[in-house]
Amino acid sequence: MAKQKVAMLTAGGLAPCLSSAVGGLIQRYSDVAPDAEIIAYRSGYQGVLLGDRIEITPEMRERAHLLHRYGGSPIGNSRVKLTNVADCVKRGLVKEGENPLRVAAERLASDGVTILHTIGGDDTNTTAADLAAYLGANGYELTVVGLPKTVDNDVVPIRQSLGAWTAAEVGAHFFDHVSNEQSAAPRTLVIHEVMGRHCGWLTAATAKAYIDSTCNNEYVEGLMMNTQMKNIDGLYLPEMAFDLEAEAERLHKIMDSCGFVTLFVSEGAGLESIVAEREAAGETVKRDAFGHVKLDTINVGSWFQTHFAPRLNAERSMVQKSGYYARSAPANGDDLRLIQGMVDLAVESALNGVSGVTGHDEDQNGKLRTIEFHRIKGGKHFDLSTKWFGEVMDFIGQPFRPA
């Protein structure tokens, strides 16, 4: 087998798998293809465009196992979309009149890269497929194998994306502490905003993890530190519809009964209505390089606070966001095992010249395989008929219906 030159990059938002995936790839190549040269492009596709790279030295290989202990990305991320020419020019990544896809492809060719690993969501990996296609059409063979990263767990047709399990567990731990704010003042409304633009999986899974971790707690009943204080009173996802007034009436009764109300809200819940409301009022809604609404400028949790707090006669209300805390965590045990399986397959596929994205294919009975790029899509919705979600909603005692 000819000597390979392997490049890797991480892109998009953070997830609790990036550091471990990078470390895992370095370790695996060191084991099965020790002669392969490895580089990493710094800050995702930005690094490719600028030729900003890190040479993986023998010392780095020896210590790569340490990366499993940390969150974040050891090689940096960015939200650069190669097909958004105007944005790339604005950032100074390419010159006016240049095609970013061509610049990136030519950079990979000039660097002698034969294998590219992309660790990211659907945009990151389908862009990598475009690069491979461009190079192939110009006589340069590049094998691209991606690993699916997103805390939203919303990549089609992948059953479980890397980092999502950890984000749910860490988000639950975050809120276990925040829930104690219910004891700080009478008639308190606490809203836990969880990441999830189009998909409510993470919010639902965080709620499940929170319930699982607190349901067997022992309390001194009769005091405020009790079962009710650790309850979730309402959960709202992008896939769910709800009647604001009916929910407010239901929650008002809970507030009157115990003096506090707790809500879990996906950052994409009711997003379309909120955006339409703001645009109708003449406001320009900001969007990122991928055309996605910048959720931190919308602040869905604040919308819920504004609409529910007065209806519940809340004397104190607050929105707490677990997103950055959860997505920056190191991978937990379940994700580490998932990462190892996908990394091993990614390296095997790459060395055999098979391109695609590794994952458990929902259309093939959950088989772990290298999935064809053309089948990779984003925006997978959470299935509200999932058994464990029904159990969560029964535990909360909240009626719900699909949007």
VOGU-3710 file (C-alpha; in Angstrom, 3 decimals, decimal comma):
1> makqkvamlt> 0,000/0,000/0,000  1,319/3,433/-0,938  2,179/5,769/1,910  -0,824/7,823/2,913  -1,027/11,421/3,998  -3,943/11,904/6,361  -5,578/15,222/7,189  -8,343/15,901/9,663  -10,513/18,817/10,649  -13,333/19,607/13,060
11> agglapclss> -16,043/22,084/12,107  -19,322/23,627/13,220  -20,220/23,985/16,883  -18,528/22,088/19,664  -19,711/18,682/20,883  -18,371/16,369/23,624  -16,578/14,121/21,152  -14,209/16,267/19,126  -11,124/15,957/21,299  -11,640/12,233/21,733
21> avggliqrys> -12,293/11,663/18,021  -9,093/13,504/17,081  -7,148/11,547/19,675  -8,749/8,300/18,534  -7,848/8,888/14,879  -4,228/9,656/15,762  -4,021/6,532/17,933  -5,626/4,260/15,358  -3,399/5,375/12,492  -0,369/5,016/14,767
31> dvapdaeiia> -1,445/1,408/15,419  -2,432/0,211/11,933  -0,609/2,586/9,569  2,329/4,012/11,553  4,043/5,259/8,385  1,105/7,488/7,470  1,821/11,183/7,799  -0,876/13,054/9,754  -1,755/16,731/9,705  -4,686/18,679/11,115
41> yrsgyqgvll> -6,165/21,810/9,606  -6,666/24,436/12,267  -10,196/25,849/12,696  -11,957/23,604/10,200  -12,345/24,699/6,578  -10,832/28,066/7,461  -7,541/26,276/8,005  -7,848/24,524/4,662  -8,404/27,823/2,830  -5,531/29,552/4,618
51> gdrieitpem> -3,153/26,595/4,661  -3,079/26,777/8,457  -2,160/23,313/9,644  -0,665/21,388/12,529  1,884/18,655/11,893  1,179/15,678/14,163  4,579/14,861/15,617  5,760/11,566/17,163  5,438/13,218/20,584  1,821/14,114/19,848
61> rerahllhry> 1,120/10,535/18,786  2,520/9,188/22,055  0,293/11,496/24,103  -2,828/11,355/21,930  -4,606/9,198/24,527  -4,759/12,242/26,807  -7,213/13,909/24,420  -9,952/11,541/25,597  -9,994/13,427/28,910  -11,010/16,781/27,473
71> ggspignsrv> -13,826/18,647/25,773  -13,531/21,257/23,060  -11,476/20,703/19,928  -7,674/20,377/20,094  -7,444/21,597/16,497  -10,062/24,347/16,575  -13,444/24,847/14,923  -15,111/27,432/12,709  -18,411/27,854/10,888  -17,098/28,337/7,362
81> kltnvadcvk> -19,200/27,173/4,422  -17,213/26,776/1,229  -20,229/27,377/-0,997  -20,972/30,712/0,700  -18,588/32,727/-1,454  -19,598/36,149/-0,129  -18,982/35,103/3,481  -15,567/33,621/2,666  -14,559/36,834/0,868  -15,863/38,950/3,756
91> rglvkegenp> -13,771/36,947/6,233  -10,680/37,395/4,080  -10,358/33,664/3,475  -10,381/33,981/-0,330  -9,965/36,860/-2,758  -12,760/38,434/-4,734  -13,531/36,248/-7,748  -12,075/33,079/-6,227  -14,165/29,939/-5,705  -13,600/28,730/-2,095
101> lrvaaerlas> -14,324/25,128/-3,096  -11,588/25,294/-5,711  -9,145/27,015/-3,344  -9,742/24,339/-0,692  -9,443/21,493/-3,189  -6,210/22,849/-4,592  -4,849/23,273/-1,069  -5,535/19,605/-0,292  -3,885/18,579/-3,553  -0,825/20,785/-3,043
111> dgvtilhtig> -0,462/19,471/0,507  -0,474/15,928/-0,887  -3,433/14,820/1,212  -4,818/11,415/0,183  -7,251/10,896/3,099  -9,392/13,571/4,748  -11,349/13,004/7,954  -14,056/15,544/8,719  -15,628/15,554/12,171  -18,823/17,555/12,043
121> gddtnttaad> -22,495/17,660/11,159  -24,257/17,268/7,834  -22,928/20,541/6,358  -19,337/19,680/7,284  -19,504/16,213/5,775  -21,453/16,997/2,616  -19,013/19,843/1,918  -16,207/17,300/2,218  -18,011/15,167/-0,373  -18,135/18,181/-2,708
131> laaylgangy> -14,375/18,605/-2,285  -13,734/14,948/-3,115  -15,980/15,186/-6,176  -14,210/18,313/-7,394  -10,799/16,726/-7,007  -11,957/13,495/-8,635  -13,221/15,414/-11,636  -9,775/16,976/-11,941  -7,863/13,713/-11,759  -6,919/13,767/-8,076
141> eltvvglpkt> -8,165/10,948/-5,891  -9,095/11,882/-2,323  -10,798/9,530/0,119  -13,033/11,390/2,554  -14,448/9,713/5,646  -16,493/11,774/8,059  -17,570/11,207/11,632  -21,017/12,520/12,668  -20,887/15,183/15,372  -23,931/17,014/16,684
151> vdndvvpirq> -25,428/17,331/20,151  -28,838/17,592/18,478  -28,616/13,985/17,214  -30,312/15,118/14,008  -28,280/13,603/11,145  -30,154/11,386/8,656  -29,851/8,343/8,559  -27,542/8,015/11,582  -29,102/6,542/14,718  -26,776/8,195/17,245
161> slgawtaaev> -24,392/11,053/16,571  -21,224/11,532/18,596  -21,417/13,665/21,722  -25,199/13,748/22,121  -25,383/11,265/25,013  -22,786/13,241/26,948  -24,502/16,570/26,299  -27,757/15,180/27,738  -26,047/13,789/30,837  -24,072/16,977/31,508
171> gahffdhvsn> -27,116/19,183/30,864  -29,030/17,188/33,461  -26,231/17,647/36,002  -26,211/21,389/35,251  -29,913/21,686/35,938  -29,782/19,589/39,094  -27,894/22,520/40,609  -29,975/25,244/38,938  -33,225/23,701/40,173  -32,250/24,736/43,691
181> eqsaaprtlv> -32,951/28,332/42,631  -36,606/27,480/43,184  -35,928/27,954/46,896  -34,504/31,468/46,489  -37,806/33,372/46,292  -41,578/32,767/46,336  -43,432/32,122/43,077  -40,297/31,438/41,021  -40,352/30,343/37,376  -37,151/28,647/36,171
191> ihevmgrhcg> -36,736/27,900/32,475  -33,994/25,530/31,338  -33,170/26,265/27,693  -31,444/23,349/25,951  -29,805/23,280/22,514  -31,811/21,935/19,573  -32,710/24,049/16,541  -35,027/21,730/14,629  -34,754/18,588/16,707  -35,971/18,154/20,277
201> wltaatakay> -33,954/15,001/20,980  -31,415/16,703/23,248  -34,044/18,512/25,320  -36,031/15,303/25,729  -32,914/13,239/26,499  -31,705/15,847/28,994  -35,081/15,734/30,728  -34,885/11,927/30,840  -31,345/12,006/32,240  -32,426/14,569/34,846
211> idstcnneyv> -35,426/12,485/35,899  -33,323/9,301/36,022  -30,693/10,992/38,194  -33,131/12,571/40,666  -36,109/10,206/40,859  -34,509/8,072/43,593  -33,264/10,959/45,721  -34,122/10,888/49,402  -35,627/14,073/50,827  -36,886/15,459/54,096
221> eglmmntqmk> -40,485/15,747/52,946  -42,364/18,675/54,409  -39,418/20,996/53,791  -38,797/22,745/50,456  -36,061/20,329/49,386  -38,543/17,743/48,219  -39,708/15,717/45,243  -41,822/18,544/43,824  -38,883/20,926/43,712  -36,944/18,531/41,489
231> nidglylpem> -39,899/17,969/39,146  -40,219/19,176/35,561  -43,595/20,840/35,040  -43,445/21,470/31,294  -41,341/20,369/28,326  -41,467/22,055/24,892  -39,825/20,836/21,666  -39,781/22,049/18,039  -41,878/19,007/17,091  -44,597/19,793/19,646
241> afdleaeaer> -47,563/22,130/19,451  -49,069/23,708/22,542  -51,832/26,118/23,476  -50,211/29,005/25,346  -53,284/29,922/27,364  -54,176/26,328/28,237  -50,597/25,632/29,347  -50,505/28,843/31,361  -53,693/27,819/33,163  -52,257/24,358/33,929
251> lhkimdscgf> -48,973/25,787/35,172  -50,699/28,511/37,186  -52,346/25,803/39,291  -48,934/24,237/39,952  -47,505/27,631/40,923  -50,406/28,237/43,314  -49,952/24,785/44,810  -46,213/24,695/45,495  -44,838/28,151/44,721  -42,559/27,316/41,801
261> vtlfvsegag> -42,644/26,033/38,214  -39,871/24,393/36,177  -39,825/24,269/32,351  -37,473/22,546/29,892  -37,435/24,342/26,528  -35,627/23,483/23,316  -33,947/26,541/21,771  -35,908/25,837/18,578  -39,325/25,431/20,216  -41,779/27,831/18,589
271> lesivaerea> -38,915/29,329/16,553  -40,849/29,842/13,328  -43,602/31,728/15,125  -41,124/33,894/17,017  -39,137/34,754/13,850  -42,330/35,546/11,942  -43,483/37,743/14,818  -40,225/39,712/14,829  -39,976/40,055/11,060  -43,578/41,248/10,931
281> agetvkrdaf> -42,554/43,939/13,407  -39,842/45,072/10,974  -36,891/43,477/12,756  -34,059/41,961/10,708  -33,321/38,468/12,019  -29,615/37,625/11,880  -28,449/34,441/10,163  -25,107/32,600/10,006  -23,021/31,548/6,985  -25,248/28,494/6,517
291> ghvkldtinv> -28,427/30,585/6,441  -29,518/29,380/9,891  -31,164/31,851/12,239  -28,688/32,895/14,940  -30,483/31,428/17,913  -28,606/33,500/20,483  -30,225/36,585/18,950  -33,718/35,059/19,134  -33,525/33,822/22,733  -36,425/31,393/22,785
301> gswfqthfap> -36,118/30,914/26,532  -36,683/34,633/27,014  -39,812/34,412/24,844  -41,209/31,690/27,098  -40,272/33,769/30,128  -41,997/36,866/28,728  -45,195/35,012/27,896  -45,454/32,672/30,896  -44,149/34,719/33,842  -47,029/37,250/33,915
311> rlnaersmvq> -49,622/34,557/33,266  -48,351/32,593/36,279  -48,070/35,689/38,470  -44,422/34,803/38,962  -42,619/37,133/41,339  -39,249/35,942/40,015  -38,337/34,290/36,734  -35,073/33,242/35,140  -33,719/31,487/32,035  -30,709/29,205/32,432
321> ksgyyarsap> -28,958/27,767/29,365  -26,941/24,567/29,631  -25,783/24,580/25,994  -22,220/25,841/26,173  -21,590/23,993/29,423  -22,869/20,710/27,983  -21,323/20,876/24,529  -17,852/21,652/25,924  -17,695/18,610/28,198  -15,389/15,618/27,666
331> angddlrliq> -17,081/12,520/26,279  -18,678/10,159/28,800  -18,249/6,383/28,800  -21,091/5,692/26,367  -19,795/8,245/23,870  -16,206/7,031/24,224  -17,328/3,545/23,176  -19,350/4,990/20,288  -16,403/7,123/19,182  -14,016/4,163/19,249
341> gmvdlavesa> -16,258/2,066/17,031  -16,758/4,851/14,500  -13,072/5,820/14,503  -11,936/2,245/13,898  -14,322/1,913/10,968  -13,363/5,362/9,630  -9,683/4,420/9,485  -10,412/1,008/7,957  -12,643/2,581/5,302  -10,147/5,325/4,541
351> lngvsgvtgh> -7,270/2,901/4,035  -9,510/0,844/1,730  -10,490/3,916/-0,300  -14,148/3,927/0,796  -15,638/7,399/1,288  -18,677/8,266/3,376  -19,734/8,974/6,960  -19,450/6,303/9,634  -22,530/5,627/11,717  -25,267/3,181/12,624
361> dedqngklrt> -27,488/3,189/9,539  -31,164/3,430/10,509  -32,159/2,176/7,056  -30,095/-0,990/7,517  -31,270/-2,096/10,958  -28,756/0,079/12,791  -25,699/-1,551/11,220  -22,433/0,326/11,775  -21,170/1,123/8,294  -19,700/3,858/6,129
371> iefhrikggk> -22,825/5,587/4,856  -22,889/7,080/1,372  -22,516/10,870/1,333  -25,590/11,464/-0,804  -27,761/9,975/1,962  -26,434/12,311/4,667  -28,861/15,081/5,551  -29,503/17,351/8,505  -32,676/18,413/10,246  -33,862/14,978/11,382
381> hfdlstkwfg> -36,845/15,447/13,676  -37,214/13,705/17,002  -39,793/10,925/16,928  -42,387/11,799/19,567  -43,659/8,213/19,500  -40,366/6,997/20,993  -41,255/4,867/24,011  -38,925/6,539/26,500  -40,237/9,973/25,536  -43,780/8,878/26,280
391> evmdfigqpf> -42,584/7,709/29,694  -40,962/11,109/30,303  -44,173/12,944/29,458  -46,196/10,586/31,660  -43,796/11,315/34,505  -44,208/15,050/33,991  -47,973/14,668/33,646  -48,119/17,016/30,672  -50,445/16,524/27,694  -48,797/16,985/24,313
401> rpa> -49,467/16,683/20,598  -47,274/16,822/17,467  -46,792/20,187/15,801
//
